[in-house]
Amino acid sequence: MRIQSAVIIAQGITFMVVSVPKLVLDDQQKVEQTITFFQSRWVGMPIALVTCDELGSPTAYYGPGDLALQLLRIPPTAVPWKDLSIP
């Protein structure tokens, strides 16, 4: 499985943001499963989720309040997205 993710350092906080389909954010159980999955691989790193439109612009964020606020302050073009391969 390939996903888009980015590690962001903002105001001294390092966290990972992962792009997910909207259907994930629409289901609280899927949100928690997704976050648990990524936290099990990047232990100790907070995880935020984002959905994007077809142009790559963020449409919704999910994560601890402080992370979501940090993401709102970062221009989408400044996010260092990378393809990540998950076995």
C-alpha positions in Angstrom: 0.0 0.0 0.0 1.3 3.5 -0.9 0.2 6.6 1.0 1.1 10.3 1.1 2.6 11.4 4.4 4.7 14.2 5.7 6.7 14.7 8.9 6.2 18.3 10.1 8.0 20.2 12.8 6.0 23.2 13.9 6.6 25.2 17.1 8.9 22.6 18.5 6.4 19.7 17.9 7.3 16.9 15.4 4.3 15.0 14.0 3.3 13.0 11.0 0.4 13.9 8.8 -1.1 11.2 6.6 -3.5 11.7 3.7 -6.5 9.5 3.9 -9.7 9.1 1.9 -12.7 11.1 3.1 -14.5 7.9 4.0 -11.9 7.3 6.8 -12.6 10.6 8.4 -16.3 10.0 8.1 -16.1 6.9 10.4 -14.7 7.4 13.9 -13.8 3.7 14.2 -11.7 3.9 11.0 -10.1 7.1 12.2 -8.9 5.4 15.4 -7.8 2.3 13.6 -5.8 4.3 11.2 -4.1 6.4 13.9 -3.4 3.3 15.9 -1.8 1.6 12.8 0.5 4.5 12.2 1.4 5.1 15.9 2.4 1.4 16.1 5.0 2.0 13.4 6.2 5.4 14.5 6.1 5.0 18.2 5.9 8.3 20.1 5.1 10.4 17.1 1.7 12.1 17.1 -0.4 11.4 14.0 -2.8 13.7 12.2 -5.0 12.8 9.3 -6.0 14.9 6.4 -8.3 14.5 3.4 -7.6 16.4 0.2 -9.7 17.3 -2.8 -8.7 16.3 -6.4 -6.3 19.2 -6.6 -4.5 18.2 -3.4 -6.0 21.0 -1.3 -6.8 19.9 2.3 -10.5 19.7 3.0 -10.6 18.3 6.6 -8.1 17.5 9.3 -8.3 15.1 12.3 -5.9 14.9 15.1 -5.3 16.3 18.6 -6.5 19.9 18.7 -3.0 21.4 18.8 -1.9 19.4 15.7 -5.0 20.3 13.7 -4.4 24.0 14.6 -0.8 23.7 13.5 -1.8 22.2 10.1 -4.3 25.0 9.5 -1.4 27.5 9.8 0.8 25.7 7.3 0.2 26.5 3.6 -0.6 23.3 1.7 2.3 23.9 -0.7 4.7 24.0 2.2 3.8 20.5 3.4 6.7 18.1 2.4 4.6 15.2 1.1 6.3 12.0 0.4 5.1 8.6 -0.9 5.4 6.0 1.8 5.2 2.3 1.1 3.4 0.3 3.9 3.8 -3.5 3.8 
